[in-house]
Amino acid sequence: MPVRPLGQKTIGVLGGCSNVATAEYYRFLNAGVNERLGGWEIAETLIAGMNFGNIEAFVRQDDWDGLEAYTRTKIEGLVAGGAEVLLCVSNTLHKPLEILMTNIAVPMIHIADPTGQAMSDAGLKKVALFGTRPVMQMSYLKDRFRESFGVETISPTEEEQDDIDRIIFNELVKNVMTKESKARYLEIAERMHHEEGAEGLILGCTEIFLLIDQPDMSHLPMFNTAKLHCEAAIDFALKET
C-alpha cells in the first residue's frame, strides 16, 4: 500500500475564463491522474474562479493592463494557497500572463508549449489557428509557435474571424453547441486546408473542442489546447523530484 497522503504536486488553476473550460480542465486533470495511478486517485488542485464578465469586458475594451492587474491578484492567491505549478485555462489570457509570470516564483505551463510540441512531433510546419479575435489577430501565441517549435500559424479571414469569435462568446462559453456553428467552423477549417495549405488546426480556445474535434475531420489533425495543457500539468505534478 502506498504511504498516505500520496504525494503529488498541487496544480493551481486560474479559471473562470470560462467556467465551461474550467470544468473541462478539472475533468481532464482528475481523469488523467486516475488513468495513470488507478484506484481512487485524482489530482491535487486549487482553483481560482474569476468572474468571466470581468474578463469579457477587459478583452472587449482592449484593456490588457486592467486584465493583468485583475489576474495578478488571483495568481497570488493560488501561490499563497500552496500551488506548485500554474495553469491558465484560457489561450487569450496568456498575453498578460507572459509578462506577469516573470515575477512569480511558481512555474506556469504555457498553453502554447504542449500544443507546439505535439505539432512539432507530428512534423507539421503550417497550421490554422482558431480562437478569440485577440488569439487570431495578435502575435503572442503565433510567435511562440514559430520561434520555439518551427510552426507557422495562419488565421482565418476577417469575416471568418468574426464568426469564430462571435460563436465563442455568444455560445461556447455558455455551453451552447449548435449544428449551424459546428458546420461553420468545419467549413472554415476545410477552406483553409484546401486553399491555404493548412496541415492541421489548433483549437486555440479551450471550449472549441466541445463543438468540433478530431472525429469531425479525420484528414486534418486537430490540436486540443485544453487537453494537451492538462496532460503536461499531470506530467509535472506526478514527476518525482
C-alpha positions in Angstrom: 0.0 0.0 0.0 1.3 3.5 -0.8 2.2 5.8 2.1 -0.6 8.3 2.7 -1.1 11.0 1.8 0.2 10.1 -1.7 2.5 12.8 -2.8 1.9 14.8 -6.0 2.4 18.5 -6.8 -0.6 20.8 -6.4 -1.8 22.2 -9.6 -3.1 25.8 -9.4 -5.8 26.5 -12.0 -6.6 30.1 -13.0 -10.1 29.5 -14.1 -13.4 31.2 -14.8 -12.3 32.1 -18.3 -14.7 30.5 -19.0 -16.4 28.4 -16.3 -17.2 25.9 -19.1 -13.4 25.5 -19.9 -12.6 25.4 -16.1 -15.0 22.5 -15.6 -13.3 20.6 -18.5 -9.9 21.3 -17.1 -10.9 19.8 -13.8 -12.3 16.8 -15.5 -9.2 16.3 -17.7 -6.8 16.7 -14.7 -8.7 14.2 -12.5 -9.3 11.7 -15.2 -5.7 11.9 -16.3 -4.3 11.3 -12.9 -6.7 8.5 -12.2 -5.8 6.8 -15.5 -2.1 6.8 -14.5 -2.4 6.0 -10.8 -5.7 4.0 -10.7 -7.8 3.3 -7.7 -9.4 6.4 -6.3 -6.6 8.8 -7.1 -7.3 12.2 -8.6 -5.3 15.4 -9.0 -4.4 17.8 -6.1 -5.8 21.1 -7.3 -6.5 24.7 -6.3 -8.9 26.7 -8.5 -9.2 30.4 -8.6 -12.5 31.1 -10.4 -12.6 34.6 -11.9 -15.7 36.3 -13.0 -15.9 35.9 -16.8 -17.9 39.1 -17.0 -14.7 40.9 -16.0 -12.6 39.0 -18.4 -15.0 39.7 -21.3 -15.1 43.4 -20.5 -11.3 43.8 -20.3 -10.8 41.9 -23.6 -13.6 43.8 -25.5 -12.2 47.1 -24.3 -8.6 46.1 -25.2 -7.6 46.8 -21.6 -4.7 44.5 -21.2 -3.3 46.4 -18.2 -6.6 46.1 -16.4 -6.7 42.4 -17.2 -3.1 41.9 -15.9 -3.9 43.6 -12.6 -7.1 41.6 -12.1 -5.4 38.2 -12.9 -2.4 39.1 -10.7 -4.4 39.0 -7.6 -5.8 35.6 -8.4 -2.4 34.2 -9.2 -1.0 35.5 -6.0 -3.9 33.8 -4.2 -3.1 30.5 -5.8 0.6 30.8 -4.9 -0.3 31.7 -1.3 -2.6 28.7 -1.2 0.2 26.3 -2.0 0.0 25.8 -5.8 3.3 24.3 -7.1 2.6 24.8 -10.8 0.1 27.1 -12.5 -2.3 26.7 -15.4 -4.5 29.3 -17.0 -7.5 27.8 -18.8 -7.6 30.5 -21.5 -5.4 31.0 -24.6 -6.5 34.6 -24.7 -5.3 35.4 -21.2 -1.7 34.2 -21.9 -1.0 37.7 -23.3 -0.8 39.5 -20.0 0.4 36.4 -18.2 3.7 36.2 -20.2 4.8 39.4 -18.6 3.1 38.9 -15.2 4.7 35.4 -14.6 8.3 36.8 -14.8 7.8 38.0 -11.2 6.1 34.8 -9.9 8.3 32.1 -8.3 6.0 29.2 -9.1 6.3 27.9 -12.7 3.5 28.3 -15.2 3.0 25.8 -18.0 2.4 28.0 -21.0 -0.6 26.7 -23.0 1.2 27.0 -26.3 4.1 24.7 -25.4 2.4 21.3 -25.2 0.5 22.1 -28.4 3.6 23.4 -30.1 5.5 20.2 -29.1 2.7 18.0 -30.4 2.7 19.8 -33.7 6.5 19.6 -34.0 6.4 15.9 -33.1 3.8 15.4 -35.9 6.2 17.1 -38.4 3.7 19.9 -39.2 5.0 23.3 -40.4 1.9 25.3 -41.2 -1.4 25.2 -39.3 -4.6 27.1 -39.0 -5.4 28.9 -35.7 -8.9 29.2 -34.3 -9.6 31.2 -31.2 -10.9 34.5 -29.9 -10.2 37.6 -32.0 -7.0 38.5 -30.0 -5.7 35.0 -30.4 -6.2 35.0 -34.1 -5.0 38.6 -34.7 -2.2 39.2 -32.2 1.2 37.6 -32.3 1.8 36.4 -28.8 0.9 32.8 -29.5 2.0 32.8 -33.1 5.5 34.0 -32.2 5.9 31.3 -29.6 4.8 28.5 -32.0 7.2 29.8 -34.7 10.2 30.6 -32.5 10.1 27.6 -30.2 8.6 24.9 -32.4 9.2 26.0 -36.0 5.4 26.0 -36.8 3.8 28.8 -38.8 0.2 29.7 -37.9 -2.3 31.2 -40.3 -5.5 32.9 -39.3 -8.9 32.9 -41.0 -10.2 35.8 -43.0 -11.7 38.8 -41.1 -15.2 37.6 -41.9 -14.4 34.1 -40.6 -12.8 35.5 -37.5 -15.9 37.5 -36.8 -18.0 34.3 -36.9 -15.5 32.3 -34.8 -15.2 34.9 -32.1 -19.0 35.5 -32.0 -19.7 31.8 -31.6 -17.1 31.6 -28.8 -18.5 34.5 -26.8 -22.2 34.1 -27.5 -22.4 30.3 -27.5 -19.4 28.2 -26.4 -18.6 30.0 -23.1 -22.3 29.5 -22.2 -22.1 25.8 -23.1 -24.3 26.2 -26.2 -23.4 24.0 -29.1 -25.4 24.2 -32.4 -25.3 22.3 -35.6 -25.0 25.6 -37.5 -22.0 26.8 -35.6 -20.3 23.4 -35.9 -20.9 23.4 -39.7 -19.4 26.9 -40.0 -16.3 26.0 -38.1 -15.7 22.9 -40.2 -16.4 24.9 -43.4 -13.7 27.4 -42.4 -11.2 24.7 -41.5 -11.8 22.9 -44.8 -11.3 26.0 -46.8 -8.0 26.8 -45.0 -6.8 23.3 -45.6 -7.6 23.2 -49.3 -6.9 26.9 -50.2 -4.1 27.9 -47.8 -2.4 24.6 -47.2 -3.1 24.3 -43.5 -1.7 20.9 -42.4 -3.5 21.0 -39.1 -5.8 23.0 -36.9 -5.1 24.5 -33.4 -8.3 24.6 -31.3 -6.9 27.8 -29.7 -9.9 28.4 -27.5 -10.4 25.9 -24.7 -14.1 25.4 -25.4 -13.8 24.7 -29.1 -13.2 21.0 -28.7 -16.7 20.7 -27.3 -18.0 21.9 -30.7 -15.5 20.3 -33.1 -12.9 17.6 -32.5 -10.8 15.1 -34.4 -13.6 12.7 -35.4 -15.4 15.5 -37.3 -12.5 15.9 -39.7 -10.2 12.9 -39.7 -8.0 14.1 -42.6 -6.9 17.3 -40.7 -5.0 16.9 -37.4 -6.6 18.9 -34.6 -4.8 20.0 -31.5 -6.9 20.4 -28.4 -5.0 23.0 -26.4 -7.0 22.3 -23.2 -6.3 18.5 -23.2 -2.7 18.9 -24.1 -2.3 21.5 -21.5 -3.7 19.3 -18.8 -1.6 16.3 -19.8 1.5 18.5 -19.5 0.4 19.6 -16.0 -0.1 15.9 -15.0 3.4 15.1 -16.2 4.7 17.9 -14.0 2.6 17.0 -11.0 3.5 13.3 -10.9 7.1 13.7 -11.8 9.3 12.5 -8.9 11.6 15.3 -7.5 
